[in-house]
C-alpha cells in the first residue's frame, strides 16, 4: 500500500472555511478519481513555539504507485489549482509519498 500525505498549514482566519470546503468539495473530487481506496484527515494537536495557523494532514491510501502517478499526472494539477484559486496566500502545503512496511 502507498500513502500520499499532504500536510497543510492554513491561516487561522481561513481554516474553518478551508476545512468545510475540503470535506464538502475537494475530498469527494479526489475520491471520484478512483485512484485512492480511502483517506483520513487529521488536525495536528502539537505545535512549534513559533507556529501560526492550524495544521492538518490528509492521507490518501492507494494500492500502488501507478495509481498515485496517474493521480499526480492527470488529476492533481486541476484540483490543486482550485485550492490555490480559493485560498491563495492563506496556506502552505507539502506532499510526501510513503510506503507501508
Secondary structure by P-SEA (a helix, b strand, c coil): cccbbbbbbbccccaaaaaaaaaccaaaaaaaccccccbbbbbbcccccccccbbbbbbbbbccaaaaaaaacccaaaaaaaaaaaccccccbbbbbbbcc
